[in-house]
Amino acid sequence: MKKHIVCFGDSNTHGYCAVPSDCADGGNRFNEEERWTCLLQKKLGDEYLVLEEGLSGRTTVFDDPLHECMAGIDVIYSTLMSHEPVDLLIIMLGTNDTKDRLGVNAACIGIGMERLVMKAKSTMCWRNGEPHILVVAPPHIGEGLNKIPEGEAMGVTCAEKSRGLAEKFESVCKAQGCAFLDAQGIAEFNNYDCMHLTKKGHAQLATALADWIQK
């Protein structure tokens, strides 16, 4: 059986494209030749099976009053069990947790990530019973988000809160025995909404993750 890698995230794992001209198909989702999950599969080869579990709007543990089923902790058990045996879980969340309407700061988001990690570790899905989890802190949201209509619903404090996530997530990983990767400076966000990966950013993230996994 191949090694199963579950990629659990939000729109940046789903492959949302905020700038259609950056996408080969001109749509709002990068295709299988562009998404970091698919590129990671190609880089790792046939020994691995990379499983996409990205949902636009997903948070770590927080319910969104405007959209149902967004809390990752509510579905992490069923997600992992559906892909057992799991060799590696990659979690990249936190961007949506910064929304003003959720009313939480970076410290609370860090606690949310820790709860999610603990739930994942306790799920009986792991090959040989040993959990392997990599938490990826997403790149910082850019201040340009506040200059577009989409930014109004997100709120004015998102960029500031996002800058504090990596420190909190790294602390969680040290406490929980997980691996950590900060995508700031590694994967490029676009200059339109300043919170979604570009085509180049997807390729950059795939390369960084492939290098980490192969080492």
N, C-alpha and C positions, 0 to 999 in steps of 0.2 A: 504494500500500500504506500502511496505517496505521503510525503510530509504535508500536513494541513496547516496552512497559515490563514487565520481569520483576521480580516481587516475591518475593524469596527469603528465607524466614524459618522461624520455628518456629510454636508454637501461636498466637501473637499475630498471625501472618499467616494461618494457617489459619482463625482466628476462634473459638477455643475460648472457651466461656462457662462460667466457674466458678460463677456464680450464676444458675441457670435463670430466676429471676424477672426478671432484667435482659434476658432474651432474649424477643423477641416470640413465638417459637414454643415457649417453655418448655423448650427442649432444652439440649444442651451445645455447640451451635455457633450463633453469630450468623448470621442469614440474609443474603440478597443485598441487603437494604435496610439492613443494619447493619454489615457488615464494611468495614473501611477500604479494602480493595482495591476493592470494588465501589463504594463511595462516591467513591473517587478516579476511577474510570472515569466516573462520572456528572458529576463536576466538570470533567473534562478534555474530555469530549465525543467525538464520533465520529471525530475525527482520530487518536485514540489507541486502542490495545488494551492493557489492563492485564491481565497474566497472573499468576494466583495460583500460587505454588509454596511453600506453607507446610506444614510437617510438625511435629506435636507432638513435642517432645523433641530436635529437631535442634540440633546444635552446629556450631561453625566447622570444627574438624578432629579433634575427639576422639571416639574410639570409646567407646560406653557399654556396660559389661559386662552390663547388664540388658536392653538393647534393641538389635536389630540395625539397621544401615543408618542411623545417626544422624549421621554425620560429613558435613557439607555439602561438604567438599572432594572426597568420593568421587563426588558426583553433579553437581557444578556444571558440568562439561564437557557431559555429556549433556543437562542441563536447558537450558543456553544454546543448544546446537546445535539442540535440538528447537524453539526459538522464533526461530531466525535469520530475518531480520536483527534484531538487538537494538539499540535506540536508547539504552535506559537500564536498568541493573540497580540495584535497590534491595535492599540487604542489611540485614536487622534480625535479628541473632543475638547471643548472649552470655549470655542468661538461663540456659540449660541448662548452659552451660560452667561455671557456678559451683557445680554440684553437688559435694558433698564427695567422693563416690566417684570422681570424675574426678581429684582430687588436683592441681588447677592453680590458680594465683593470677591476679590481674588482668593481670599482666605477661605470663604465658604465654597467656592468652586474647587479649591484644593481638597477640602473635606469630601465634597461630592465625588471627586475622582478616587479618593481613597475608599469610599464605600463601594464604588463600582469595581475597583480592583479586588477588594476583599470578596465581593460576591462572585466574581469570575474565578478567583482562586479556589473557592469552596465548591464550585460546580464539578461534578464527577465526569468530566469530559476529557481529561488529560491523558495523553498516551503515557503509559507506565505510571500514572498517578502523579506526575510531577508538572506543576504549572510553570509555563514560561510566558511572561508578559512584557511587552515593550510599550511604554507610554511615550507618545510623541506630543510635545507641546507645539501647537500650531504657531505659525508666524504671527507677529503682532498685527492687529487691525490698524490700518492707516487712518490718519486724521481726515483724509479725503472722503471717508464714508459719510461724514456730516454734511457734505456738500451736494448729495444726491437724494432723490425722494426715498430710496430704500433705507437711507440712514435715519430718517425720521422715526420709523417704526423700531429700529434697533435702539436708538437713544444716544445721547451725547457723551456718555461715560464709557462706552464700549472700548475705545482705543486705549484709554488709560488702564482699565481693568485687565485688558489682554496682555499688557506689558508685564503684569505681575504673575501670570500663570506659570511660566517656566520654573521660577523659583519654588512655587508651591508644589508643582508636580514632581520636581526633582526630590524634594523632601519626602513626598509620599513614596516615591520609588525606593529611596534609601530605607524607609521604615518597613516597607512591604517586600523587600527583596526582589524588586522588578528592575528591568533595564529602562534607561531614559535617553531620549534624544530630543534636543531642542531644534526645531525646524527654522527658527529665526536665523536669517543669513544663509540658509541652505536652499530653501524653496521660495520661489518668487511669487508674490501676490500681484494681482493686476492693479492698474492705476485708476480704475473706474470706481468699483465699490470697495477696493482696498482690503478685501477679506476673502477673496477666492483665488486659488492657484491659477496661474497662466499655464499654457501648454508647456512652456519652458520649465515652470515650477513643478509640474507633474513629473517631467523627466528628471529634474534635479532630485526630487524626493525619492523616486524609484532607485536612482543610482546610490543615494546615501543609504537607503534601507538594504539594498542588495549587498553593498559592501559590509554593512554591519552583520547581516545574517550569515554571509559566507565566512566571516571571521570568527 
